[in-house]
Amino acid sequence: MTYETIKVDETAPGVKVIAFNRPDVANALSTQMGRELLDVWSNLRADEGLRCVILRGEGKHFQAGADLKERNGMTDEAWAEQHRLFEAMIRAQLACPVPVIAAVQGAAMGGGCEMTLACDFAYAAEGARFGLPEAGLGIIPGLGGTQLLTRAVGPRRAVEILTTASPFTAEKAQAWGLVSDVVPADRLMETVLGVATLIASKAPLSVRGAKRVVHGGLDLELKQAMDLELTVYNHLFTTADRREGVAAFNEKRTAQFEGK
C-alpha cells in the first residue's frame, strides 16, 4: 500500500518510526489514515527484524483525534463502518510484539490520546496537552481509551478525566503515570530515539517475551501470571542469545544478539 497520510521510516537498525502526516489538520484521524495504520501495524507484526516502534506526529501536533469534518453528516451506518476500521487498527497496534513508544508534541486529543495509551509507554514535549473530550460530543472513547486509561491512572482519576472531558498538561500526564517523562520540545525525538536504540540493543527474544508477559499477565491471577512468566523464562534460557549474553558479560564485551 502507498501511504498518503502516514510516513514510515527506519531511523536505526530495527527501529521503525510511524508518523501521522496530515499536519495541516493537526494529523486528524481520517478513514484513509485508519486504513494505512491498519496496514502498517499488520505488516510490522510479521517483521522478525523489528526491535522497537516510535509513534509520532508531523508538524506541531501529535494527533488531534478523529476528523470531525469528515464525520460531519455521516449516517449511523457510515459511522459504524468507519469505527469498525478504527477498531481493527487499534487492535493491530496493541498486537505489535515489540515495545511501541509515543513521542507526543502539541495536542493528543481523543483518538490521539487513545493511541498514546495504546503504546507501551510515552514521552511528551513541554507544552503538550492530552484529553478525551468525547463526553462533550455525545459519545465515549471507543478505541480502548476507557480501559487503557484506567490501567494507566486508576479508576478514580479515569472517571474524572472521562466525565469532565477536560484537557490536561504533559506535567499532569507524567504525575498521573500516563507519560514517562516531559522533555524540551527540541529534545523529544532525540530522547525517544535514544530509548528505542537502547531497547534495540537488548536481546530481541527477551524484549518480546517481557512485553508478552507483562500484558498477558494483567488479567490473570498471580499464580497463572507467574506460570506465564516461567514458560517464557524456561524457553529463553535455552536460546543462543542467552549463551551470548552470559559469554559477553564474562568476556567484558558488548553482546551481539541475533534473536535466536
N, C-alpha and C positions, 0 to 999 in steps of 0.2 A: 504494500500500500504506500502511495505517495502521501506524505504528511503536509497538510496545509496550515494546521492550527497548533502544531507542536513541533519542537525540534528535538532530535536525539543525537547526542554526541558521546564519544568515549574519550574522556579527558585524561585518564590514566589507565594502565592495564587492568581490565576487569571492572572499571568504574564507569557506569553509564549515567549521563545527565539527561533527564527529560525536562524540557522547558515548555510551559504553556506559552504560546506565541500568538496572542491576539492583544498586544499591548495597547492598541487604540481603544479597546473596550475593557480595559483592566483585566484582560485574559478571561473574560466571562465564558462559562462552560456552555457551549453550543452542542447541538446534536452531532455535528461533524467532529468536534473535539472529542466527544464521547466515543464515537466510532474509532478514532485514531488512538485514543488512550487504551481502549479495549484491545486493539490490535497490538500495540507495543507491549503492554503488560502480558498478554498471552504469549507473545514471541519470547520475551525475556525469561519466562518461566522455564523454557526448554534450553536456555543458554548455559551450558556447563562451565563456560569460562567466566561467567558473571560472578563478581565478588561483592558489589555494593551498588546501590542506585541512589542518585540525588534527584529530588523533585524541586523545581524552581519555576519562577515566572520571568518572562522577558519584560523589560521596562520597569515602571515604578512599583508595580503591584505583583503579588504572588497570584492570587485569583479572587475575583470579587463575587464568585458564586455563579449560579445559573443565569443564562442570558434571558432576562425578563422581557426584552424587546421581542425575542424570538417566541417566547411563551405567550405574549400578549394576544389574546383572542383565540388561543388554542382550544380545540374541543377537548372534552374529557378523554375521549378515545385517543387523540393525538398526544395528550399529556401523558397518559398511561403508557403508550408505546415508547415515548421518549424515556420515561423513567425506567422502563424495563431495560433499556440500553444502559442507562446510568448505573442501574443495579449490577448488571453484568460487569461493567467497567470497574466499579469499586471492589467487587469480589475478586476480580483478576488482580487488582493491586494488592489486596490483602493476601492473596495466594503466592505472591512473589517470595521465593525461598531464601533470598538474601536480605540483609538489612536495607531498608529504604529510609533515607533521611530527607526531611523537608528543610529547605532553605527559604525562609519566609521574609519578604520585604513588603512594605506597604500594607495593602488590605488582604486579609484572608477571611473572607466572609462566606457564610452559607456553605455551599459545596466546597469552596476553597478551604474553609476551616475543617470540614469533614475529611477532605483529602489529606490535610495536615495530620488529623487524628489517625487516619489510616496508615500513616507512616510509622515506622518503629520508634523514631524519636525526631526531634526538630530543633533547629536553631533559628533565632529570629534577629532581624536587624533592629537597632534602636528606632523607635517611631512606628514599628509595625503594629497593626491592630487586627484583632480577631473578633469574630462574632457569629452567632447563629440567630439570625433575625426572623426565622420562619414563623414564629408565633404572631408577628406583625403582618404576615402575608396570608394568614388563614390556614397554614399547614404546620408540620413539624419537620425536623431534619429527616431525610429518607435515605441517606447513604451511610447508615450506621452511626450517625452522629450522636444520637441519644445514648447508645450503648458504649461507644468508644469514649465519649466524653465522661460518662460515669466511671469507667475503668481508669481514666486518667486523673480525675479530680475528686471523685467520690460523689455519692448520690445527693448530699445536701447542696454542695456547690453546683452540681449539674442542674438540679431543678431551678436554682436561682438564675443561672445563665440562660436556660432554655425558656423560662417563663417571663423574664424581663426582656429578653431579646436584645439586651444592651451590648454594645461593643466593649472590648476591654483591651488594655495595653499589653505590649510584649512583656513588660515587667510583671504584671499580674499573671500573665500566662506562665511565666517562669516560676513565680511563687506558688502557683496552684499545681505545678507539675506537668503543664502542657508542653513546655519547651525546656530544653536542657540548659541553654544559655542565651543571653542577649548580648550582641556584639555591635560595634560600629558598622554602619551600612557598607562602608568601603572594605570591610574585612570579612563580610558574611561568607562569600564563596570561598575565599582563602581558608577560612576556618573549617567550613564543611568539607571542602576537598581534602584538607589535612586529616580529618577524622575518617573520611571514606578511604583514603590511601592507607591509613593505619589498619583499618579493618581488612583491606585487600591484601595486606602483608601477612595476615594470620592464616592458619590452616583452614582452607575452604570448607572441608567437611565439618570441622569443629564449629565454624561460624554458622553454617546452615543448621547443624544439629542444635546449637544453643538457641537459635530462633525458634526452631520447631518445638523444642521442649518448653520454652517459656510460654509460647502461645497455646500449645497443645495441652499444657497443664492447668491453664486458667480455670477451666470448667470441671476439673477432676478433683476428687477427694485427694488429700495429701498422699496417702499410700499409693494410689493409682498414678499420681503425678510423679512420685519418686520412682515407680516402676518404669514409667516412660523415660525418665532421665537415665536410669540404669540400662535400659535397652539401647539407647543411643551411645552411652559411655562404653558399654561392652563391645559395641561394634567398632568404635573409634580406636580403642587401644590395639586392635588387630591391623590397623592400616599402616601403609608405608609412611604417611605423613607423621604418625606418632613416632615411628622409629627415627625419622629425620629430625623431628623436633627435639627429641631427647639427645640424639647424637650432636646436633648443632649446639645445644646448651653446654654439653660437656666439652666440646671442642672449641667453645668460645667464638662461634661464628654465627652469621645470620642464616637461619633455616631457609631452605629452598623447597617450599611446599608445592605439590603438583595436584592436589585434590584426589589422591589415591590412597 
